[in-house]
Amino acid sequence: MKKGFIICLILLICIIVGVVIYFRTNNKKEDNTQNSTSKIENNNKEDKKMSNNQTYFIEDITLNSGYKMPMLGIGTYLLSDSQAENSVYWALKDGYRLIDTARIYGNETGVGRGIKKAIDEGFVTREEIFVTTKMWTSDFNNPDEAIDASLRRLGLDYIDLMILHHSQPSNDVTAYKGMERAVKTGKLRSIGLSNYYTPEDFDRLASQVDITPALLQNETHPYHQSTEMAEHLEQYDTVLESWFPLGGRGNTQVLFDDDTISRIADSHNKTSAQIILRWHLQMGYIAIPGSSNESHIAENYDIFDFELSEDEMQDLKDLDKNERFADY
């Protein structure tokens, strides 16, 4: 009897222990499930937070030549060789991939040195850089020599885009045909024009050549929006590029102080320069602001974390006076 009681007691204890172990195990599983669910929810919140923190980068534009061209670049007008070298190097380090120069600027050698320095340091390759230069009017009768000279000064095997610097009806077709020959030999990849301000003048040259101009570079900014030419170029699939995108030296402050531009800049916590450059890109215009100031170069590239609304774009469109600052 006593022995039977002891056995029953042992069995009861075993049952109690088993029940306790069972419930503890299930509670742990529930805790783990809750923790996993909590982690998933937190991750979903993080993913949602990251998706809301979107950027507004503008993709490269494809020219009618088939080559891609960045929408924002560094201009080198009025820069010395040493200034151009530094500006190009700083720009490439900041993320720019479009460089604009010209024979008449006298700084192709400096531009080439800046490119070489960036490539040698390994943070960019030649293939990632888009180089534009321009043939000056006095070279129009000898285009082949002018192209070879620019290649030597730049220290490059090819130039991504060469454009005629000004309209010159007496011999610009001759110069353009020289650029066409250079496209066939691989010295140039794309060719275009600059400072052709009427549809008639553009059509005059385009009707006499074999390769349609890939690009037209004209003075363009909020006070001179090149609307007529931009619309005319659509039939050719020719891109508009803005020189003096910020108004040019001596005129930038006029645009920066404009009430509309200043108001929009304040609303985005951006500078007037950044608002104007963002406007160019959203208009579909390539922009090449020039600077020898390292901080300004960086500032001009910091325009891919916001976008202008339709109303803001309209307000800026309404600023057009069809008035150029330059007379050349």
C-alpha positions in Angstrom: 0.0 0.0 0.0 2.8 2.4 1.0 4.8 1.3 -2.0 1.7 1.9 -4.3 1.3 5.4 -2.9 4.9 6.3 -3.6 4.6 5.1 -7.2 1.4 7.2 -7.7 3.1 10.2 -6.2 6.1 9.8 -8.6 3.8 9.5 -11.6 1.9 12.7 -10.5 5.1 14.6 -10.2 6.2 13.5 -13.7 2.9 14.6 -15.1 3.2 18.0 -13.5 6.8 18.4 -14.7 5.7 17.4 -18.2 2.9 20.0 -18.2 5.2 22.8 -17.1 7.8 21.9 -19.7 5.1 21.9 -22.4 3.7 25.3 -21.6 7.2 26.9 -21.3 8.2 25.6 -24.7 5.0 26.9 -26.3 5.5 30.3 -24.7 9.0 30.5 -26.1 7.7 29.7 -29.6 5.1 32.5 -29.3 7.7 34.9 -28.1 10.0 34.1 -31.0 7.0 34.4 -33.4 6.2 37.8 -32.0 9.8 39.0 -32.1 10.0 37.8 -35.8 6.8 39.6 -36.6 8.0 42.7 -34.9 11.3 42.6 -36.8 9.4 42.2 -40.1 7.1 45.1 -39.3 10.1 47.3 -38.3 11.9 46.3 -41.5 8.8 47.1 -43.6 8.7 50.5 -41.9 12.4 51.1 -42.7 11.8 50.0 -46.3 8.9 52.4 -46.5 10.9 55.2 -45.0 13.7 54.6 -47.5 11.3 54.4 -50.5 9.9 57.8 -49.4 13.4 59.3 -49.4 13.6 59.2 -53.2 16.1 61.1 -55.3 15.4 63.1 -58.4 18.3 62.3 -60.6 18.1 63.2 -64.3 19.1 60.4 -66.6 21.6 61.0 -69.5 20.0 62.1 -72.7 20.5 60.0 -75.9 21.6 62.1 -78.8 20.4 61.5 -82.4 23.9 60.1 -82.9 23.1 57.3 -80.5 25.5 58.4 -77.8 24.4 59.3 -74.3 25.2 62.7 -72.9 25.0 63.9 -69.3 22.4 66.7 -68.6 24.6 68.7 -66.3 28.3 69.7 -66.9 31.0 72.1 -66.0 31.8 75.0 -68.3 35.2 76.5 -68.6 34.7 79.9 -70.4 37.1 82.6 -69.3 39.2 80.1 -67.2 42.9 79.9 -67.5 44.7 76.6 -68.2 45.4 76.2 -64.4 41.9 77.2 -63.4 40.4 74.8 -66.0 42.5 72.0 -64.8 41.4 72.5 -61.2 37.7 73.0 -62.0 37.5 69.9 -64.2 39.3 67.8 -61.6 37.0 69.1 -58.8 33.9 68.6 -61.0 34.7 65.0 -61.9 35.4 64.3 -58.2 31.9 65.7 -57.3 30.2 63.5 -59.9 30.1 65.6 -63.0 30.8 63.7 -66.2 30.2 66.4 -68.8 33.1 68.9 -69.6 32.7 71.8 -72.0 35.6 73.8 -73.5 36.5 75.5 -76.8 39.5 76.3 -78.9 39.0 80.0 -78.4 38.9 79.7 -74.6 42.6 78.8 -74.7 42.3 76.2 -72.0 41.9 72.9 -73.8 45.3 71.8 -72.5 44.3 72.6 -68.9 41.0 70.7 -69.4 43.0 67.7 -70.7 45.3 67.8 -67.6 42.3 67.9 -65.3 40.8 64.8 -67.0 44.1 62.9 -67.0 44.6 63.7 -63.2 41.1 62.3 -62.4 41.6 59.2 -64.5 45.1 58.6 -63.1 43.6 58.7 -59.6 41.2 56.0 -60.5 37.8 57.5 -59.6 36.7 57.9 -63.2 37.5 56.4 -66.6 37.7 58.1 -70.0 34.6 56.2 -71.2 32.6 57.7 -68.4 33.5 61.3 -69.4 31.8 63.3 -72.1 34.0 66.0 -73.6 32.7 68.9 -75.7 34.9 71.4 -77.5 34.2 73.9 -80.2 35.8 74.9 -83.5 36.4 78.6 -83.8 35.3 80.6 -86.9 38.9 81.3 -88.1 39.4 77.6 -88.4 36.4 76.9 -90.6 38.4 76.7 -93.8 40.8 74.2 -92.3 38.5 71.9 -90.2 40.7 68.8 -90.4 43.7 70.5 -88.9 41.5 72.2 -86.3 40.1 68.9 -85.1 43.6 67.3 -84.9 44.9 70.3 -83.0 42.1 70.1 -80.4 42.8 66.4 -79.9 46.5 67.1 -79.3 45.7 69.9 -76.8 43.2 67.8 -74.9 45.4 64.7 -75.0 42.6 62.6 -76.1 42.1 59.9 -78.8 38.6 61.0 -79.6 36.2 63.9 -78.7 32.7 63.1 -77.7 31.1 66.2 -79.2 32.6 69.0 -81.4 30.4 72.0 -82.4 30.9 75.0 -84.6 31.2 77.9 -82.3 29.2 80.4 -84.4 27.1 80.7 -87.4 29.2 81.9 -90.4 27.3 81.4 -93.7 30.3 81.9 -95.8 32.1 78.7 -94.8 30.3 77.0 -91.9 29.1 74.2 -94.1 32.7 73.6 -95.2 33.7 73.3 -91.5 30.8 71.0 -90.7 31.7 68.7 -93.5 35.1 68.4 -92.0 33.6 67.3 -88.8 31.5 64.8 -90.7 34.8 63.3 -92.0 36.1 63.1 -88.5 33.0 61.2 -87.4 33.8 58.5 -90.0 37.4 58.2 -88.9 36.4 58.0 -85.2 38.0 61.2 -84.1 34.6 62.7 -83.3 31.6 60.9 -82.0 28.9 63.5 -82.3 28.7 67.0 -83.9 26.6 70.0 -83.6 26.2 73.8 -83.6 26.3 76.8 -81.4 24.9 80.3 -81.7 22.3 79.7 -84.4 19.3 81.7 -83.2 16.7 81.4 -86.0 15.1 78.4 -87.5 16.1 79.7 -91.0 19.8 79.8 -90.1 19.7 76.3 -88.6 17.8 74.9 -91.6 20.2 76.5 -94.0 23.1 74.4 -92.7 21.1 71.3 -91.8 19.8 71.1 -95.4 23.4 71.0 -96.8 25.0 68.3 -94.7 24.7 64.6 -94.3 24.8 64.2 -90.4 22.0 66.0 -88.6 23.4 68.2 -85.8 23.0 66.3 -82.5 23.0 69.5 -80.4 22.5 73.2 -80.5 24.2 75.3 -77.8 22.7 78.7 -77.4 22.4 81.3 -74.6 19.5 80.1 -72.6 18.2 81.0 -69.1 14.9 82.0 -67.5 14.9 85.5 -69.2 15.8 84.0 -72.6 14.2 80.5 -72.7 14.9 79.7 -76.4 11.4 78.4 -76.8 11.2 78.9 -80.6 14.4 77.1 -81.3 13.7 74.3 -78.8 10.4 73.6 -80.6 12.0 73.8 -84.0 14.7 71.4 -83.1 12.2 68.7 -82.2 11.7 67.7 -85.9 15.5 67.0 -86.1 15.7 65.2 -82.7 18.4 67.8 -81.9 19.0 68.6 -78.2 19.2 72.2 -76.8 22.1 73.0 -74.5 22.3 76.2 -72.5 25.4 78.3 -72.3 25.1 81.1 -69.7 22.6 79.0 -67.9 22.8 81.2 -64.9 23.0 84.5 -66.9 26.7 84.7 -67.3 29.3 86.8 -65.4 27.9 90.2 -64.6 24.3 89.0 -64.9 24.0 86.1 -62.5 22.9 88.4 -59.7 20.1 89.7 -61.8 18.6 86.2 -62.0 19.5 85.3 -58.4 17.7 88.3 -57.0 14.6 87.8 -59.1 11.6 87.6 -56.7 10.1 84.5 -58.2 13.4 82.6 -58.3 14.2 83.7 -54.7 10.8 82.6 -53.4 11.1 79.1 -55.0 14.6 78.8 -53.7 13.5 79.6 -50.1 10.6 77.0 -50.3 13.1 74.3 -51.2 15.9 75.5 -48.9 18.1 75.8 -52.0 20.0 78.6 -53.7 18.8 80.5 -56.7 21.5 78.9 -58.8 20.3 75.5 -57.9 16.7 76.4 -58.7 17.7 77.7 -62.1 19.8 74.7 -63.0 17.0 72.4 -61.9 14.7 74.3 -64.2 17.0 73.8 -67.1 17.1 70.0 -66.6 13.4 69.7 -66.1 12.9 71.7 -69.3 15.1 69.0 -71.1 18.0 71.5 -71.6 21.6 70.5 -70.9 23.3 73.0 -68.7 27.0 73.8 -68.3 27.5 76.4 -65.6 31.1 77.6 -65.3 33.1 78.3 -62.2 36.6 78.3 -60.8 35.2 78.1 -57.2 35.4 74.6 -55.7 32.4 75.1 -53.4 30.2 76.7 -56.2 31.0 73.7 -58.4 29.8 71.3 -55.7 26.7 73.5 -55.0 25.7 73.5 -58.7 25.7 69.7 -58.8 23.6 69.3 -55.6 20.3 69.5 -57.4 19.2 65.9 -57.5 17.4 65.7 -54.2 14.4 67.7 -55.1 12.2 68.7 -58.1 10.2 71.7 -59.1 6.4 71.3 -59.2 4.3 72.1 -62.3 3.2 75.4 -60.7 6.8 76.4 -60.0 7.9 75.4 -63.6 5.0 77.6 -64.9 6.1 80.5 -62.7 9.6 80.3 -64.0 8.3 79.9 -67.6 6.4 83.2 -67.1 9.7 85.0 -66.5 10.7 84.7 -70.2 11.4 88.1 -71.7 13.1 86.6 -74.9 16.1 88.9 -74.0 19.7 87.8 -74.2 22.4 89.2 -72.0 25.2 88.7 -74.5 25.4 90.3 -77.9 27.5 87.6 -79.7 
